[in-house]
Structure formats: C-alpha cells, structure tokens
Amino acid sequence: MKWMFLLVGIGIGLTWGWIAAHHTVASECERLGGFFVGKKTFQCQQVQSKVGD
C-alpha cells in the first residue's frame, strides 16, 4: 500500500513539474523573447497557423 502512495506522489510531482516548466518557458518567451539555461540563451518565435489547415 505504501508503494502505491509513493507512485501516485511521484506521478503528481512529475506532472506538476512538467506543467510548471512549460508555463515558465512560455512566460519567459512572451516577456523576454527567449529563455536561459545555464550559459545558453534560446530565442523564441511565435508560429501562427491558418484556420482550416
């Protein structure tokens, strides 16, 4: 039973971390036009799709 709670907790933690990371990257891209990982800088570009494609 303890293992089930542990696995559920790990699953919740991974899901929360994934959501938080994507939110952080999206907000940094929107605000600064890029994001930083260590000494590397990544530049973001918004892609707009046409309706119906």
N, C-alpha and C positions, 0 to 999 in steps of 0.2 A: 504494500500500500504506500509506503514511503517513496518507493521508486516512481510510482505514478504521479504523486505530487511534485516530485523533483522534475520529471519530464514535462509536466504541464507548466511548471515555473520556468524552465528553460525555454520552452516554446513561447511563452508570453514575453520573456525577456528578449528573445531574438526578434519577435515581431515588433515589439516596441522600439528596439534599436534600429531596425530596418526603416520603420516609419520616420523616426527622428532624424536619421541620416539623410533620407530623401528630402525631408522638409528643410533641413539646414542647407543642403546644396541648392535647392530651388530658391530659397530666400536670398542666399548669397549671390546667386546668378542674377536674380532680379534686381537686387540692390546695388551690387558692385560690377556686374557683368562678368564675373568669374569667381573662382574659389581657390583656396590654397591648401595644399597638402605638403607639409614639411617645407622644403625649399622650392617646390614646384608650384607654378601658377597655371591654372586651367581657365581658358576663356570660354564663355558660353554664348550660344547663338540660338535665338528663338526660331522655331520652324513653324510656319503657319500652313496648314493643309486646307485644300479647297473642299467645300462641301460637295458630297457626291462622289468623291474619288475613293 
